[in-house]
Amino acid sequence: MALKKDKQKVLGEVFDDARIKTFLENEPYGGANADYHVLEKAYRGMKAENFATFVEFFQAEGRDINATNSAGQTLLQVVQEHRLAEEYIAILKAAGAK
């Protein structure tokens, strides 16, 4: 007997400004830095063009683009190790990430 998946894969999800802003509301778990947490969630969940818009909203709220994870790394430092992250790296650097 085969089991069916309970969720369908969503392709082509629309990321309007309202949807992008919902990523700012993500709550960290454990002792994670809230700013790093939302940056990472946005990076992992958005195309580069949407991530650029997210970073604008993120900075407009006065949040820290150089927030660190539990290992003391900024998102830029983490993303620089990903081979297909050129666009994200450029977005973070343009926003002042170190």
C-alpha positions, 0 to 999 in steps of 0.5 A, spaced: 500 500 500 502 506 497 502 512 502 500 519 499 504 525 500 500 530 505 502 536 502 503 538 494 510 542 492 508 549 491 512 552 485 512 559 482 510 562 489 508 569 489 513 573 493 509 580 493 512 585 498 507 583 503 509 576 503 516 578 503 515 582 510 512 576 513 519 573 513 521 579 518 516 576 523 520 569 523 522 567 531 528 564 532 529 558 537 534 556 542 538 562 543 539 564 536 540 571 534 533 574 531 536 578 526 541 572 523 535 567 523 530 572 519 536 573 514 538 566 513 530 564 513 530 569 507 536 567 504 534 559 504 527 561 502 527 566 496 530 567 489 535 573 489 530 578 487 526 577 492 532 577 497 534 584 495 527 586 497 527 583 503 534 586 505 531 593 504 525 592 508 530 588 514 535 595 514 529 599 514 527 596 520 534 598 523 536 590 523 543 588 523 546 585 517 552 583 520 548 579 525 552 572 527 550 565 528 552 561 534 559 560 530 560 567 530 559 568 522 555 573 519 550 570 513 555 573 508 561 569 511 556 563 511 554 564 504 560 565 501 562 558 502 556 556 497 558 555 490 551 558 487 550 564 491 554 570 487 547 574 487 546 573 494 553 575 496 552 581 491 546 583 495 549 582 502 555 586 500 551 592 497 547 592 504 554 593 508 555 586 510 562 584 512 
